[in-house]
Amino acid sequence: MESTALRVGAVKRAVTCYHRPVVRQAGHFMQRRAFASSTTTEDSFDAAEPIHFSSDRNQFSKRSTSVEAPQHRGRIDLARLRVVPHSPSYFTSAPQYTDDLLHLSALLRRHHLLPVLPPGQAPRVAWKTIDQYKTETAEPVRVKEYSAILTLLKRLNYIHPSLLPAEVLETLQKYKRDVQPHLNQAKPILVDEYGCARAVGRRKSSNVRVTVVEGDGQCMINGRSLTNYFGRLHDRESALWALKSTERLDKYNVWAVASGGGTTGQAEAMTLGVAKALMAHEPALKPALRRAGCVARDPRRVERKKPGKLKARKMPAWVKR
């Protein structure tokens, strides 16, 4: 019983010693904190001396501890001042982009009441790509951020050209590409003095130079006849599809020089070349050739095989397991 009472008493003394310092420290801290600041208002405050700006760097080369320092007290040396940025956007991650976005937004607010063109009739403009813009600004601009700029540019571009302000025109010119693709005019195909119309057709990696002249329906490709050059019936029909769709097979002769690619690519390239040369002889056939699919070039290409795959997309059998 005695040993048990001694152990209980020791535990109580230990708990008491553990809590006492905390109480003392807390009370002492609260006491000091209560009287930390003075509540008297007897002290008087004087206004600061006026500031005199000076650009003389040698005049303030010494510290205020020198003898001559008191006579220059209150003056500030401009050479030692911190340069304040021209724009608050300097402190952002993309200051140039932020300034451009704010400038375009301000222009739209000032001129949003001007008359605009009907939908779809705005002047065609090729704007700078995001890669070109990032190269000029040297800032990490995301696609979503650049889309906001393009939206404002397209809206400003809808303002009627006769009422377009000079500042808007100058700003739009800044974001246009140096070369506008839609302004490039294709060289017209003409019929020469010998009655020949020459054109070039391309498909995949095949190039075919075609000469079309009025005749009785002959066709020669690389010095060989059509049936001898193309073994497949589908390729023969594709090569002369422009003449067949317009019922002109027995009215024109065709000479072609083909290079590159395979037989299918050369046949489809010849389709485009024959259609271009045929429109030089008869421009009124363009709607019919367009409906037949002979005017526009087919941009599709074969998808190449990827490493680790059997074909372009087919995975090996062991991967599917």
Number of C-alpha atoms within 10 A of each C-alpha: 5 6 8 9 10 10 10 11 11 12 12 11 10 11 10 11 11 11 10 11 11 11 11 11 11 12 12 12 11 12 11 11 10 10 9 9 8 7 7 6 6 6 5 5 6 5 5 7 9 9 10 11 11 13 12 12 11 8 12 17 9 11 9 13 8 8 9 13 14 10 9 12 13 13 14 16 16 13 11 10 8 7 8 8 9 7 11 11 15 14 9 10 12 15 16 17 22 17 15 13 17 14 13 20 16 12 16 17 10 9 14 13 9 14 14 18 13 10 7 8 9 17 13 13 17 14 20 16 15 16 11 13 17 16 11 10 13 13 14 12 16 10 11 9 13 16 12 13 18 19 12 15 20 16 13 24 20 19 22 16 14 7 10 17 14 9 10 18 13 10 16 17 13 12 18 15 14 11 11 12 11 9 9 8 7 6 6 9 15 15 16 9 7 7 12 18 23 21 22 21 23 24 24 19 13 20 22 27 19 27 20 25 21 17 12 13 14 16 19 17 20 13 11 13 13 20 14 11 15 19 11 12 9 11 22 19 17 21 24 23 25 30 22 14 15 13 10 17 19 13 13 17 18 23 21 22 16 23 16 14 13 13 18 19 24 26 27 27 28 33 29 30 29 30 27 27 26 29 18 20 19 9 11 11 15 17 11 14 22 13 10 14 17 25 20 11 16 14 8 8 10 7 9 9 12 12 8 11 13 12 13 13 12 11 13 12 9 6 7 6 5
